[in-house]
Amino acid sequence: MAQRIFDESDEEVVGGSDDEEGEEIILHSDHNSESEQEADNDSHDFETVSVVTNEPIMKGRDKETVWRKHPTVKKFSKTPQKNLVKIFPKATVDKELVTDEMSSFLLFFTTEMIEDITRFTNLYIVSIQDSFQRERDAKQTTKDEMLAFIGLLFLCGVTRQSHTNVQDIWETDGTGIEIVRACMSIKRFLFLLRVIRFDNKADRPQRQVSDRLAAIRRIFESFVDNCKKNYCIGELMTIDETLVPFRGRCGFIQYIPNKPAKYGIKLFALCDAKMFYTANLEIYCGKQPDGPYSVSNKPADIVKMLVETSKGKNRNLTTDNWYTSYPLTKELIKNKITLIGTLRKNKKEIPPEMMPNKTKPVNSSMFAYQDDITLVSYCPKKNKSVLLLSTMHSDGTVDAESQKPDIILFYNSTKGGIDTIDQMCGNYYVQRKTKRYLLVVFFHLLNIGGINANVLLNGIDPDREGIRRFFF
């Protein structure tokens, strides 16, 4: 989760061990977006050096990367292409197909996806019917009932009762919600919550040989494809990671101490920095077996995977210091994508002069330049520095009032897209307590689908009353 730079400023637990993958393995993530870099007096990697003001160039610690101290002034040059193209966020579907919240939501969770979930759920119900004494206790579901079930999840989220005990929601003494009792019984709701499935369990072991996400791959990919094709995001993009809270059994659960939840399933997301539309998602599931889903989990490779559909479209990407690197910047330039992001001090391309230094005045800035890249080291407080890399900016402009470089001001205005989406999800958080990680992923997709549906329909933040009209 990106941090803003130098601003002062009992409910039932649903079982389902049949979907759990192996033993619980908690991986400690090194994702830390803390931007301020403090001088390390005990380290021999960075030596305090005197800045030679009359030297026209600086070299990185690798002794190969050359930086200029002043930007190149060109008397006659073309306007950079990054400043020529303006991409306006807009829906890419026929407006006649989007008339209300329901029709908009069904563009992301399509009828085909709901039918698939219904079919897979019925296959599982058939396999367990013999364990029930009465046939009506394990009756197969329908597409309409599945839609109603999803609607109840949204309704509980809107009324802030996603973690309220189900018995309290179905109370008949006036404290419960009348519409949920009219929709389905509490027993049926809990049954559907237990048996909902997203793939055919019979052939799952074959697919799990090459894919750790085989149990939800079909639904997840369909949802992401719909997010890509239904909306054109603007010229400002943001990549960050989100941690969906979960403490059950899962082979790739993450521990990130600087997150509020600390334990959960990590997802990487690409979103519009202004409209807060999620355009691409990727679940971190550790190292995949050899096969079509075996991909690199390095930060640079994750970025390239998420921006694949944005190549050549002159967009700008904002990232935090876990993703930002000099080689990634050079590669994105070739694909007509500019990048701005904070940079960790251990990068070998950074000149020693740019490192945290006790002699640097507070609020001072130092710049280094290449033809397409600008590096800035800003000192927000004594003995600390913030390093940012930008291919969007070509000079060292500093705001007179705040004394911060324009690069930092631009970063602060565009880096919070994923954080804002997480806050918006809180308006109708549908997730219920469960021991099944598949349900956790499904609930998160519903949250994202609700936001995207309202952005697509209105072009504004989702309104809570609009969510009520999804299914009721």
C-alpha positions as CSV (number, residue, x, y, z in Angstrom):
1,M,0.0,0.0,0.0
2,A,1.6,3.3,-1.1
3,Q,2.2,5.8,1.7
4,R,1.7,9.5,1.2
5,I,5.1,11.1,1.1
6,F,6.1,13.5,3.8
7,D,2.6,14.9,4.6
8,E,2.0,15.7,8.3
9,S,-0.8,15.4,8.6
10,D,-19.4,-13.0,15.4
11,E,-20.6,-14.6,12.8
12,E,-20.6,-18.1,11.5
13,V,-17.5,-19.6,9.9
14,V,-18.2,-21.4,6.8
15,G,-16.2,-24.6,6.4
16,G,-15.1,-26.4,3.3
17,S,-11.9,-28.2,3.6
18,D,-12.3,-29.8,0.2
19,D,-11.1,-26.6,-1.4
20,E,-8.0,-26.1,0.7
21,E,-4.7,-26.5,-0.9
22,G,-2.1,-28.4,1.2
23,E,-1.0,-27.1,4.5
24,E,-1.0,-23.6,5.7
25,I,2.1,-21.8,4.5
26,I,2.6,-18.2,5.6
27,L,5.1,-16.3,3.4
28,H,6.6,-13.0,4.7
29,S,6.4,-10.4,1.9
30,D,9.2,-7.9,1.5
31,H,6.7,-5.4,0.0
32,N,7.4,-2.2,1.8
33,S,6.5,1.1,0.2
34,E,8.0,3.3,2.9
35,S,9.5,6.2,0.8
36,E,11.8,8.0,3.2
37,Q,15.3,6.5,3.0
38,E,17.6,7.1,6.0
39,A,21.3,7.2,5.9
40,D,22.9,3.9,7.1
41,N,26.0,4.7,9.1
42,D,26.8,1.1,9.7
43,S,26.7,0.1,6.0
44,H,29.8,0.1,3.8
45,D,27.7,0.1,0.6
46,F,27.1,3.9,0.7
47,E,29.8,6.3,1.6
48,T,29.2,9.9,2.4
49,V,30.7,11.9,-0.4
50,S,31.1,15.6,-1.0
51,V,29.2,16.9,-3.9
52,V,31.5,18.5,-6.5
53,T,29.3,21.2,-8.0
54,N,31.6,21.9,-10.9
55,E,31.5,18.3,-12.1
56,P,29.0,18.0,-15.1
57,I,28.2,14.4,-14.6
58,M,27.6,11.8,-11.9
59,K,28.0,8.0,-12.0
60,G,26.0,5.3,-10.3
61,R,27.5,2.9,-7.9
62,D,27.9,0.5,-10.8
63,K,30.4,3.0,-12.4
64,E,28.5,2.6,-15.7
65,T,25.3,4.6,-15.4
66,V,26.0,8.2,-16.2
67,W,23.8,11.1,-15.1
68,R,24.0,14.8,-16.0
69,K,23.6,17.4,-13.3
70,H,21.7,19.7,-15.6
71,P,19.0,18.9,-18.1
72,T,19.8,19.1,-21.8
73,V,18.5,22.3,-23.3
74,K,17.4,21.9,-26.9
75,K,16.6,25.0,-28.9
76,F,14.7,23.1,-31.6
77,S,12.9,19.9,-30.6
78,K,9.6,18.2,-31.2
79,T,7.1,18.2,-28.4
80,P,7.4,14.9,-26.6
81,Q,4.8,12.4,-27.7
82,K,3.8,11.8,-24.1
83,N,2.4,15.3,-24.0
84,L,0.5,15.0,-27.3
85,V,-1.9,12.2,-26.5
86,K,-4.7,12.5,-24.0
87,I,-6.7,9.4,-23.3
88,F,-10.1,10.1,-21.8
89,P,-11.7,7.4,-19.6
90,K,-14.8,6.0,-21.3
91,A,-17.0,2.9,-21.6
92,T,-16.3,0.7,-24.6
93,V,-19.7,-1.0,-24.7
94,D,-22.9,0.2,-26.3
95,K,-24.5,2.7,-24.0
96,E,-27.9,1.1,-24.7
97,L,-26.7,-2.0,-23.0
98,V,-26.0,-0.1,-19.7
99,T,-29.3,1.3,-18.4
100,D,-29.1,0.6,-14.7
101,E,-26.8,-0.9,-12.0
102,M,-28.0,-4.4,-12.7
103,S,-27.2,-4.3,-16.4
104,S,-23.8,-2.7,-15.7
105,F,-22.9,-5.3,-13.1
106,L,-23.8,-8.1,-15.4
107,L,-21.1,-6.9,-17.8
108,F,-18.5,-8.0,-15.3
109,F,-20.3,-11.0,-13.8
110,T,-21.9,-12.1,-17.0
111,T,-24.9,-14.4,-17.3
112,E,-22.5,-17.1,-18.6
113,M,-20.4,-16.7,-15.4
114,I,-23.4,-17.0,-13.2
115,E,-24.6,-20.1,-15.1
116,D,-21.2,-21.7,-14.7
117,I,-21.2,-21.1,-11.0
118,T,-24.7,-22.5,-10.8
119,R,-23.7,-25.6,-12.8
120,F,-20.6,-26.3,-10.7
121,T,-22.5,-25.8,-7.5
122,N,-25.2,-28.2,-8.6
123,L,-22.5,-30.8,-9.4
124,Y,-21.2,-30.5,-5.9
125,I,-24.8,-30.6,-4.4
126,V,-25.5,-33.9,-6.2
127,S,-22.3,-35.4,-4.8
128,I,-23.4,-34.7,-1.2
129,Q,-27.1,-35.2,-1.4
130,D,-26.9,-38.7,0.1
131,S,-25.7,-37.3,3.4
132,F,-28.9,-35.4,3.9
133,Q,-32.1,-37.1,5.3
134,R,-34.5,-34.8,3.5
135,E,-34.2,-34.1,-0.2
136,R,-35.3,-30.5,0.2
137,D,-32.4,-29.8,2.5
138,A,-30.0,-30.3,-0.4
139,K,-32.1,-29.0,-3.3
140,Q,-30.2,-27.9,-6.5
141,T,-30.0,-24.2,-7.1
142,T,-30.9,-22.1,-10.1
143,K,-29.4,-19.0,-11.9
144,D,-32.1,-16.8,-10.4
145,E,-31.5,-18.1,-6.9
146,M,-27.7,-17.6,-7.3
147,L,-28.3,-14.0,-8.4
148,A,-30.5,-13.5,-5.3
149,F,-27.8,-15.0,-3.1
150,I,-25.2,-12.5,-4.5
151,G,-27.8,-9.8,-4.0
152,L,-28.1,-10.7,-0.3
153,L,-24.3,-10.5,0.0
154,F,-24.4,-6.9,-1.4
155,L,-27.4,-6.0,0.8
156,C,-25.6,-7.2,3.9
157,G,-22.5,-5.2,2.8
158,V,-24.5,-2.0,2.2
159,T,-26.1,-2.2,5.6
160,R,-22.7,-2.9,7.2
161,Q,-23.7,-6.4,8.4
162,S,-21.3,-8.5,6.4
163,H,-19.7,-9.6,9.7
164,T,-22.9,-9.7,11.7
165,N,-24.2,-13.0,12.9
166,V,-26.6,-14.4,10.3
167,Q,-29.1,-15.1,13.1
168,D,-29.3,-11.4,13.8
169,I,-29.9,-10.6,10.1
170,W,-32.8,-13.0,9.9
171,E,-34.4,-12.0,13.2
172,T,-38.2,-11.5,13.2
173,D,-38.4,-9.2,16.2
174,G,-37.9,-6.1,14.1
175,T,-34.1,-5.9,14.5
176,G,-33.4,-8.0,11.4
177,I,-33.8,-7.2,7.6
178,E,-37.2,-8.0,6.4
179,I,-36.2,-8.3,2.7
180,V,-33.7,-11.1,3.4
181,R,-36.4,-13.2,5.0
182,A,-38.6,-12.6,1.9
183,C,-35.8,-13.7,-0.4
184,M,-34.7,-17.0,1.2
185,S,-34.5,-18.7,4.5
186,I,-31.5,-18.5,6.7
187,K,-30.9,-22.3,6.3
188,R,-30.9,-22.0,2.5
189,F,-28.5,-19.0,2.6
190,L,-26.0,-20.9,4.8
191,F,-26.4,-24.0,2.6
192,L,-25.5,-22.0,-0.5
193,L,-22.6,-20.3,1.3
194,R,-21.3,-23.7,2.0
195,V,-21.8,-25.5,-1.3
196,I,-21.0,-22.7,-3.9
197,R,-18.3,-23.9,-6.3
198,F,-16.4,-22.3,-9.2
199,D,-15.2,-25.4,-11.0
200,N,-15.8,-29.1,-11.5
201,K,-14.3,-30.8,-8.4
202,A,-14.1,-34.2,-10.3
203,D,-11.3,-33.1,-12.7
204,R,-9.7,-30.4,-10.4
205,P,-6.7,-32.6,-9.5
206,Q,-5.7,-32.9,-13.1
207,R,-5.8,-29.1,-13.5
208,Q,-4.0,-28.5,-10.2
209,V,-0.9,-30.3,-11.6
210,S,-0.2,-27.1,-13.6
211,D,-2.2,-24.5,-11.8
212,R,-2.5,-23.7,-8.1
213,L,-5.5,-21.5,-8.8
214,A,-7.3,-24.2,-10.8
215,A,-10.4,-24.1,-8.4
216,I,-11.2,-20.6,-9.4
217,R,-9.2,-19.9,-12.6
218,R,-12.2,-20.0,-14.9
219,I,-14.2,-17.4,-13.1
220,F,-11.2,-15.2,-12.3
221,E,-10.0,-15.0,-15.9
222,S,-13.5,-14.3,-17.2
223,F,-13.9,-11.4,-14.7
224,V,-10.5,-9.9,-15.6
225,D,-11.2,-10.2,-19.3
226,N,-14.5,-8.3,-18.8
227,C,-12.7,-5.6,-16.8
228,K,-10.3,-5.1,-19.7
229,K,-12.8,-4.9,-22.5
230,N,-15.7,-2.9,-21.0
231,Y,-13.8,0.3,-20.2
232,C,-10.9,2.4,-21.5
233,I,-8.9,3.8,-18.7
234,G,-7.3,7.3,-18.9
235,E,-3.7,8.3,-19.4
236,L,-2.8,8.0,-15.7
237,M,-2.4,4.4,-14.3
238,T,-1.4,3.0,-10.9
239,I,-0.1,-0.4,-10.0
240,D,-0.1,-1.5,-6.4
241,E,-0.9,-4.6,-4.3
242,T,-3.8,-5.2,-2.0
243,L,-4.1,-7.7,0.8
244,V,-7.5,-9.4,1.2
245,P,-7.8,-10.5,4.8
246,F,-7.7,-14.2,5.3
247,R,-6.4,-16.5,8.1
248,G,-7.5,-19.9,6.9
249,R,-5.6,-22.8,5.3
250,C,-4.0,-21.7,2.1
251,G,-0.7,-22.6,0.4
252,F,0.1,-19.0,-0.5
253,I,-1.2,-16.9,2.4
254,Q,1.0,-13.7,2.9
255,Y,2.1,-11.9,6.0
256,I,2.7,-8.2,5.4
257,P,3.3,-6.5,8.8
258,N,2.7,-2.9,7.5
259,K,-0.9,-3.8,6.3
260,P,-3.9,-3.4,8.5
261,A,-4.9,-7.1,8.1
262,K,-1.3,-8.4,8.1
263,Y,-2.4,-11.9,6.9
264,G,-4.2,-12.6,3.7
265,I,-4.2,-13.3,0.0
266,K,-2.2,-10.8,-2.1
267,L,-3.4,-9.4,-5.4
268,F,-1.7,-7.1,-7.8
269,A,-3.9,-4.5,-9.5
270,L,-3.7,-2.0,-12.3
271,C,-6.2,0.8,-12.0
272,D,-7.1,4.3,-13.4
273,A,-5.5,6.8,-11.0
274,K,-8.4,9.3,-11.4
275,M,-11.5,7.2,-12.0
276,F,-10.5,4.3,-9.7
277,Y,-11.5,1.7,-12.2
278,T,-9.7,-1.7,-11.9
279,A,-8.5,-2.7,-15.3
280,N,-6.3,-5.8,-14.5
281,L,-5.8,-8.2,-11.6
282,E,-3.3,-10.9,-10.8
283,I,-3.4,-13.2,-7.8
284,Y,-0.1,-14.0,-6.1
285,C,0.0,-17.8,-5.5
286,G,3.7,-18.4,-5.1
287,K,5.7,-20.4,-7.5
288,Q,3.4,-22.2,-10.0
289,P,4.2,-25.7,-11.4
290,D,5.8,-25.9,-14.8
291,G,3.2,-25.2,-17.4
292,P,1.2,-22.3,-19.0
293,Y,0.7,-20.5,-15.6
294,S,4.3,-20.6,-14.6
295,V,5.4,-16.9,-14.6
296,S,8.0,-14.8,-12.9
297,N,6.9,-13.1,-9.7
298,K,9.6,-10.5,-9.9
299,P,8.3,-6.9,-9.5
300,A,9.3,-5.8,-13.0
301,D,7.7,-8.9,-14.6
302,I,4.5,-8.3,-12.7
303,V,4.4,-4.7,-14.0
304,K,5.0,-5.8,-17.6
305,M,2.3,-8.4,-17.3
306,L,-0.3,-6.0,-15.9
307,V,0.4,-3.2,-18.5
308,E,0.4,-5.6,-21.5
309,T,-2.8,-4.2,-23.0
310,S,-1.5,-0.6,-22.5
311,K,1.6,-0.8,-24.6
312,G,2.0,1.8,-27.2
313,K,-0.8,4.0,-25.9
314,N,1.3,6.8,-24.3
315,R,0.0,6.3,-20.8
316,N,1.8,7.1,-17.5
317,L,2.3,4.6,-14.8
318,T,2.8,5.4,-11.1
319,T,4.4,2.7,-8.8
320,D,6.0,2.5,-5.4
321,N,9.5,1.5,-4.6
322,W,8.9,-2.2,-4.7
323,Y,8.2,-2.1,-8.4
324,T,10.3,0.9,-9.6
325,S,13.7,0.1,-11.2
326,Y,16.0,1.7,-13.7
327,P,15.9,-1.3,-16.2
328,L,12.0,-1.4,-16.0
329,T,11.9,2.3,-16.8
330,K,14.0,1.9,-19.9
331,E,11.9,-1.0,-21.1
332,L,8.6,0.8,-20.6
333,I,9.9,3.8,-22.6
334,K,10.3,1.5,-25.6
335,N,6.6,0.6,-25.2
336,K,5.5,4.3,-25.0
337,I,4.7,4.1,-21.3
338,T,6.2,6.7,-19.0
339,L,6.8,5.8,-15.4
340,I,7.1,7.7,-12.1
341,G,7.8,6.1,-8.8
342,T,9.8,6.1,-5.6
343,L,13.1,4.2,-5.7
344,R,14.9,2.2,-3.1
345,K,18.4,3.3,-2.2
346,N,20.0,-0.1,-2.9
347,K,19.7,0.4,-6.7
348,K,23.1,0.3,-8.3
349,E,22.3,3.0,-10.8
350,I,21.9,5.7,-8.2
351,P,24.9,8.1,-7.8
352,P,26.3,8.2,-4.2
353,E,25.7,11.9,-4.2
354,M,21.9,11.3,-4.2
355,M,21.9,9.2,-1.1
356,P,20.8,10.4,2.4
357,N,23.4,12.8,3.8
358,K,23.6,14.7,7.0
359,T,24.9,17.7,5.2
360,K,21.9,18.2,3.0
361,P,19.6,21.0,3.9
362,V,16.0,20.2,4.8
363,N,13.6,20.6,1.8
364,S,16.5,20.7,-0.6
365,S,16.4,18.8,-3.9
366,M,19.1,17.3,-6.1
367,F,18.4,16.2,-9.7
368,A,20.2,14.0,-12.1
369,Y,19.3,13.7,-15.8
370,Q,19.5,11.4,-18.8
371,D,17.9,11.9,-22.1
372,D,14.5,10.3,-21.1
373,I,14.9,9.9,-17.3
374,T,14.9,12.3,-14.4
375,L,16.1,11.3,-10.9
376,V,15.4,13.4,-7.9
377,S,16.6,13.2,-4.3
378,Y,14.5,15.2,-1.9
379,C,15.4,15.8,1.8
380,P,12.2,16.0,3.8
381,K,14.0,16.0,7.1
382,K,17.6,15.8,8.4
383,N,19.5,12.7,7.4
384,K,16.7,11.4,5.2
385,S,16.0,11.4,1.5
386,V,13.3,10.4,-0.9
387,L,14.3,9.1,-4.3
388,L,12.0,9.2,-7.3
389,L,12.5,8.3,-10.9
390,S,10.4,9.8,-13.6
391,T,10.3,9.6,-17.4
392,M,7.3,12.0,-17.4
393,H,9.3,15.0,-16.3
394,S,12.4,16.4,-18.0
395,D,13.4,19.3,-15.7
396,G,13.9,20.1,-12.0
397,T,11.0,22.4,-11.4
398,V,10.3,22.9,-7.6
399,D,7.0,24.3,-6.2
400,A,7.8,27.6,-4.5
401,E,5.2,27.2,-1.8
402,S,5.8,23.6,-0.6
403,Q,9.4,23.5,-1.8
404,K,8.8,20.0,-3.2
405,P,9.7,19.0,-6.7
406,D,6.9,18.8,-9.3
407,I,7.8,15.1,-9.6
408,I,6.8,14.5,-6.0
409,L,3.6,16.5,-6.3
410,F,2.6,14.5,-9.4
411,Y,3.4,11.2,-7.6
412,N,1.3,12.2,-4.6
413,S,-1.7,13.0,-6.8
414,T,-1.6,9.7,-8.8
415,K,-0.3,7.0,-6.5
416,G,-3.3,6.4,-4.3
417,G,-5.7,4.6,-6.7
418,I,-5.6,1.2,-5.2
419,D,-5.9,2.6,-1.6
420,T,-9.0,4.6,-2.7
421,I,-10.6,1.5,-4.2
422,D,-10.0,-0.4,-1.0
423,Q,-11.8,2.4,0.9
424,M,-14.6,2.4,-1.6
425,C,-15.0,-1.3,-1.1
426,G,-15.7,-0.6,2.5
427,N,-19.1,1.0,1.5
428,Y,-20.5,-2.4,0.7
429,Y,-18.0,-5.0,1.9
430,V,-19.6,-8.3,1.0
431,Q,-17.0,-10.7,2.5
432,R,-18.2,-13.0,5.2
433,K,-16.1,-15.0,7.6
434,T,-15.0,-18.2,5.9
435,K,-12.3,-20.9,6.0
436,R,-12.3,-21.2,2.2
437,Y,-9.8,-19.1,0.3
438,L,-11.9,-19.5,-2.9
439,L,-14.8,-17.6,-1.3
440,V,-12.4,-14.9,-0.2
441,V,-11.3,-14.4,-3.8
442,F,-14.9,-14.5,-5.0
443,F,-16.0,-11.9,-2.4
444,H,-13.2,-9.6,-3.5
445,L,-14.2,-9.9,-7.2
446,L,-17.8,-8.9,-6.2
447,N,-16.4,-5.9,-4.4
448,I,-14.3,-4.8,-7.4
449,G,-17.2,-5.6,-9.8
450,G,-19.5,-3.3,-7.8
451,I,-17.1,-0.4,-8.1
452,N,-16.4,-1.0,-11.8
453,A,-20.1,-1.3,-12.6
454,N,-20.8,2.1,-11.1
455,V,-17.8,3.8,-12.7
456,L,-19.0,2.3,-16.0
457,L,-22.5,3.5,-15.5
458,N,-22.0,6.9,-13.9
459,G,-18.4,7.9,-14.3
460,I,-18.3,8.8,-10.6
461,D,-17.8,7.1,-7.3
462,P,-20.3,4.3,-6.5
463,D,-23.3,5.5,-4.5
464,R,-24.5,3.2,-1.8
465,E,-28.1,3.5,-2.7
466,G,-27.3,2.4,-6.2
467,I,-25.8,-0.9,-4.9
468,R,-29.2,-1.6,-3.3
469,R,-30.8,-1.8,-6.7
470,F,-28.4,-4.5,-8.0
471,F,-30.9,-7.3,-7.3
472,F,-33.8,-5.7,-5.5
